[in-house]
Amino acid sequence: MQTLAQEVEVSPALKQANKQANPQANSLTNPPTHSFSLNSLLLVTAQPVLHRLSTYGELPRQLIQIISRASVRLLDSDMLIAQTPHNYERSEEVGRPSVALAHQEHAMSESILELIHREGLAPHYKPFMRTFARILFSLFLTPDQYDRACACIDSGNNLRFLMSDGGGPTLGSWRTVAQPDGDGFKLHIDKVWGMYANLDGMAIVAARTPGAFFPSAYLVWPEQYESLKRTACGDSFLDGVVQLGNVKGDVQVAQDDRLKVGGPAVLNKYLTTVRPFLVRALMAHVEWLAAQGRVELTVDERAARDFIAAAARAKTQSGRYESEDVQRVLALKFASNELLLHLVSRGAVKQFSDQRDLLAFTKMEGSSYRCYHELRASMRVSKAVAASI
Ligand SMILES: Cc1cc2nc3c(=O)[nH]c(=O)nc-3n(C[C@H](O)[C@H](O)[C@H](O)COP(=O)(O)OP(=O)(O)OC[C@H]3O[C@@H](n4cnc5c(N)ncnc54)[C@H](O)[C@@H]3O)c2cc1C
């Protein structure tokens, strides 16, 4: 019987065999849907991720191994019970027209990314995150809200984006609730793990509204935010640059401060826009850590890093948002998470603080579990029975 490691070992060979049978595989215009035709659990479970990543080019061998191991490890009971040996196929995708993205923030991010490459993430993290705030504003706010929020930021306030809830990850269990009250809403807030949420500033707070299927979000202004109970949470990250905080309390928000340009598609659009920038920053940071002798990269690990960095760069430079980008970018964040986890778990990262930082970034803006969950849901199992080994 083959061990898991041996099975992963054969995956590039399988891919090669498949390429011979399907010479157009790996072309950007005609990505392989069935790269791995044998029904190994290890290979089948990785297909939802590998399929999306293959649209960026031919994957390096070790990245395939890392992703295959991660996919099989992330199977929860529900996924495992539903798992068949059959290959995955793309689900029908709605051919929505592509949307151009704001260029100003892109140009700003490019210059910061260059600095991260030269000096690491810590000194440039805050300005980098500020560009994310502008992207968020441009997607979610009405023109009036946009003007008011930009004026607030321009006068020296920072934005806190409060999504993670004290009640847990599912909307039904959120303790942060918005109740209609008079002309506006009473916002009962119980948020955790927000970046700099313990400090003053303005906030966008996501809340559950009784009876609604999706969360709603609200602008909370500095004078309101000041009245909330805020506590620092855990030790800081990145040499003291990133501190997480928890926030509790009640505020009254106006009708005009409810984000109206909303819904799950907009949140996806925001995450799809910022994730490749974050992945580029992380890959630049790894490169910098390696240059400092704080991370050791083998030739294969460097090839994996280079692939992820190049793919993220290509995505950020496209300047457009297509509906299938949601999955392509989820796969990219998954690959970035798993490369970082691989480096930490094999002992390639020397210092505890760097190990903790790199793992923290595997949670932020899309954990592997979340990414994998969505990637599986976006594919369907082929009706054709795959050949057995
Ligand atoms: C540096 C840093 C900055 C952050 N900044 C912010 C911020 O500004 N604002 C904000 O709102 N949040 C922020 N966060 C929080 C971040 O969004 C969450 O850490 C992230 O969503 C992951 O959440 P989670 O740990 O609950 O895990 P997830 O992976 O999202 O899991 C959610 C749930 O899924 C289930 N699950 C997970 N893995 C498995 C598995 N393998 N098998 C079965 N079930 C599983 C568990 O029930 C788990 O509770 C930050 C976090 C960090 C580390």
The ligand as a Tripos MOL2 file, in Angstrom:
@<TRIPOS>MOLECULE
LIG
   53    58     1     0     0
SMALL
NO_CHARGES

@<TRIPOS>ATOM
      1 C1         -3.0810   39.3270   12.2670 C.3       1 LIG1
      2 C2         -4.5770   39.2340   12.2630 C.ar      1 LIG1
      3 C3         -5.3210   40.3540   11.9170 C.ar      1 LIG1
      4 C4         -6.7240   40.2970   11.9230 C.ar      1 LIG1
      5 N1         -7.4400   41.4260   11.6550 N.ar      1 LIG1
      6 C5         -8.7850   41.4010   11.7380 C.ar      1 LIG1
      7 C6         -9.5530   42.6060   11.5550 C.ar      1 LIG1
      8 O1         -9.0070   43.6940   11.3350 O.2       1 LIG1
      9 N2        -10.9020   42.5200   11.6390 N.ar      1 LIG1
     10 C7        -11.5460   41.3520   11.9100 C.ar      1 LIG1
     11 O2        -12.7670   41.3600   11.9610 O.2       1 LIG1
     12 N3        -10.8520   40.1860   12.1100 N.ar      1 LIG1
     13 C8         -9.4920   40.2030   12.0360 C.ar      1 LIG1
     14 N4         -8.7680   39.0510   12.2730 N.ar      1 LIG1
     15 C9         -9.4740   37.8110   12.5600 C.3       1 LIG1
     16 C10        -9.4700   36.9190   11.3490 C.3       1 LIG1
     17 O3        -10.3980   37.4160   10.4060 O.3       1 LIG1
     18 C11        -9.7860   35.4970   11.7920 C.3       1 LIG1
     19 O4         -8.6690   35.0470   12.5130 O.3       1 LIG1
     20 C12       -10.0620   34.6130   10.5990 C.3       1 LIG1
     21 O5        -11.3360   34.9090   10.0780 O.3       1 LIG1
     22 C13        -9.9900   33.1740   10.9890 C.3       1 LIG1
     23 O6        -11.0310   32.8820   11.8810 O.3       1 LIG1
     24 P1        -11.0310   31.5400   12.7300 P.3       1 LIG1
     25 O7         -9.7760   31.4260   13.4990 O.co2     1 LIG1
     26 O8        -12.3330   31.5090   13.4660 O.co2     1 LIG1
     27 O9        -10.9130   30.3440   11.7290 O.3       1 LIG1
     28 P2        -11.6300   29.8690   10.4080 P.3       1 LIG1
     29 O10       -10.6230   29.0570    9.6980 O.co2     1 LIG1
     30 O11       -12.2820   30.9540    9.6750 O.co2     1 LIG1
     31 O12       -12.6780   28.8730   10.9650 O.3       1 LIG1
     32 C14       -13.9540   29.2350   11.3100 C.3       1 LIG1
     33 C15       -14.5770   28.0250   11.9640 C.3       1 LIG1
     34 O13       -14.5580   26.9220   11.0660 O.3       1 LIG1
     35 C16       -14.3030   25.7330   11.7620 C.3       1 LIG1
     36 N5        -13.0280   25.1170   11.2980 N.ar      1 LIG1
     37 C17       -11.8670   25.7150   11.0240 C.ar      1 LIG1
     38 N6        -10.9540   24.8210   10.6100 N.ar      1 LIG1
     39 C18       -11.5600   23.6320   10.6210 C.ar      1 LIG1
     40 C19       -11.1540   22.3270   10.2730 C.ar      1 LIG1
     41 N7         -9.9370   22.0550    9.8150 N.pl3     1 LIG1
     42 N8        -12.0450   21.3410   10.4020 N.ar      1 LIG1
     43 C20       -13.2810   21.5970   10.8390 C.ar      1 LIG1
     44 N9        -13.7360   22.8060   11.1790 N.ar      1 LIG1
     45 C21       -12.8870   23.8090   11.0800 C.ar      1 LIG1
     46 C22       -14.2270   26.0830   13.2140 C.3       1 LIG1
     47 O14       -15.4960   25.9470   13.7790 O.3       1 LIG1
     48 C23       -13.8580   27.5310   13.2020 C.3       1 LIG1
     49 O15       -14.2700   28.2030   14.3460 O.3       1 LIG1
     50 C24        -7.3770   39.0900   12.2660 C.ar      1 LIG1
     51 C25        -6.6270   37.9600   12.5900 C.ar      1 LIG1
     52 C26        -5.2570   38.0130   12.6140 C.ar      1 LIG1
     53 C27        -4.4780   36.7880   12.9930 C.3       1 LIG1
@<TRIPOS>BOND
     1     1     2 1
     2     2     3 ar
     3     2    52 ar
     4     3     4 ar
     5     4     5 ar
     6     4    50 ar
     7     5     6 ar
     8     6     7 ar
     9     6    13 1
    10     7     8 2
    11     7     9 ar
    12     9    10 ar
    13    10    11 2
    14    10    12 ar
    15    12    13 ar
    16    13    14 ar
    17    14    15 1
    18    14    50 ar
    19    15    16 1
    20    16    17 1
    21    16    18 1
    22    18    19 1
    23    18    20 1
    24    20    21 1
    25    20    22 1
    26    22    23 1
    27    23    24 1
    28    24    25 2
    29    24    26 1
    30    24    27 1
    31    27    28 1
    32    28    29 2
    33    28    30 1
    34    28    31 1
    35    31    32 1
    36    32    33 1
    37    33    34 1
    38    33    48 1
    39    34    35 1
    40    35    36 1
    41    35    46 1
    42    36    37 ar
    43    36    45 ar
    44    37    38 ar
    45    38    39 ar
    46    39    40 ar
    47    39    45 ar
    48    40    41 1
    49    40    42 ar
    50    42    43 ar
    51    43    44 ar
    52    44    45 ar
    53    46    47 1
    54    46    48 1
    55    48    49 1
    56    50    51 ar
    57    51    52 ar
    58    52    53 1
@<TRIPOS>SUBSTRUCTURE
     1 LIG1         1 GROUP 0 **** ****
